[in-house]
Amino acid sequence: MLCARILPFPVVVAVLLAACVSLARGADKVHLTKNASDISGCTAAGNISVPRDSTGQVDLVDAEAQFRNQVIGLGANTGFITSGPLGIPAEGVAYRCPN
């Protein structure tokens, strides 16, 4: 009975880790904001849209990493979040802001 409780946990952890999107170099330092005053004085670099599945839903586990990676991909350091379910970034604009 004890084995039945212990075995599923490692399997669940392995599945969750396999599904995770890796952060691009520097993506962990990307500033995410919903506050327009945070991007005053910044230069827009491009629009961001996290991929959606066939039902139009974003992957809640990987959405933030995908958003951050897109900011880095556009050569920016700040992501202005314009929409997203449950506070998770799904769409926005990448900005280059002075440090």
C-alpha positions in Angstrom: 0.0 0.0 0.0 2.9 2.4 0.8 4.4 1.9 -2.7 1.1 2.9 -4.3 1.3 6.3 -2.6 5.0 6.9 -3.3 5.3 5.9 -7.0 2.8 8.3 -8.5 4.5 11.4 -7.0 7.8 11.0 -9.0 5.8 10.3 -12.1 3.8 13.5 -11.7 6.9 15.5 -11.0 8.6 14.0 -14.1 5.6 14.9 -16.3 5.4 18.4 -15.0 9.1 19.0 -15.5 9.0 17.6 -19.1 6.2 20.0 -20.0 8.0 23.1 -18.8 9.4 25.7 -21.2 13.0 26.7 -20.4 13.8 30.4 -20.0 16.1 32.0 -22.5 19.2 33.6 -21.2 18.3 36.8 -19.4 14.5 36.1 -19.3 14.6 35.7 -15.6 15.5 39.4 -15.3 12.7 40.6 -17.6 10.4 43.1 -15.7 6.7 42.3 -16.1 4.2 45.0 -15.5 0.6 46.1 -16.0 1.4 49.6 -14.9 1.6 52.0 -17.9 3.8 54.5 -15.9 6.5 51.8 -15.7 7.0 52.0 -19.4 7.0 55.8 -19.8 10.3 56.7 -21.4 10.7 53.2 -22.9 10.8 52.2 -26.6 8.3 49.6 -27.9 10.1 46.6 -29.5 7.1 44.6 -30.6 3.9 42.8 -29.7 3.8 39.6 -27.7 1.2 36.8 -27.9 1.7 33.5 -26.1 0.7 30.5 -28.2 -2.8 29.1 -27.7 -4.1 25.6 -28.1 -6.9 24.5 -30.5 -9.5 25.7 -28.0 -7.9 29.1 -27.7 -6.5 28.5 -24.2 -2.9 29.3 -23.1 -0.9 26.8 -21.2 -1.0 28.2 -17.7 2.1 26.4 -16.6 4.3 27.8 -19.4 2.7 31.1 -20.3 4.9 33.3 -18.2 8.1 31.7 -19.5 6.9 32.0 -23.1 6.0 35.6 -22.5 9.4 36.4 -21.0 11.2 34.5 -23.8 9.4 36.6 -26.4 10.4 39.8 -24.6 14.1 38.7 -24.8 13.6 37.6 -28.4 12.6 41.1 -29.3 15.7 42.5 -27.7 13.7 44.1 -24.9 13.9 44.0 -21.1 10.3 44.8 -20.0 7.0 43.2 -20.8 3.8 45.2 -20.6 0.9 42.8 -20.0 -2.3 43.8 -21.8 -4.3 40.6 -21.2 -4.1 37.2 -19.6 -6.2 34.7 -17.7 -5.9 34.6 -13.9 -3.1 37.2 -13.9 -0.9 35.1 -16.2 0.5 37.0 -19.1 -0.9 36.0 -22.5 -0.6 39.2 -24.6 1.3 42.4 -24.3 4.1 44.6 -25.7 7.8 44.3 -25.3 9.7 47.5 -24.3 13.3 48.5 -24.1 13.7 50.5 -21.0 16.7 52.2 -19.5 18.1 50.4 -16.5 
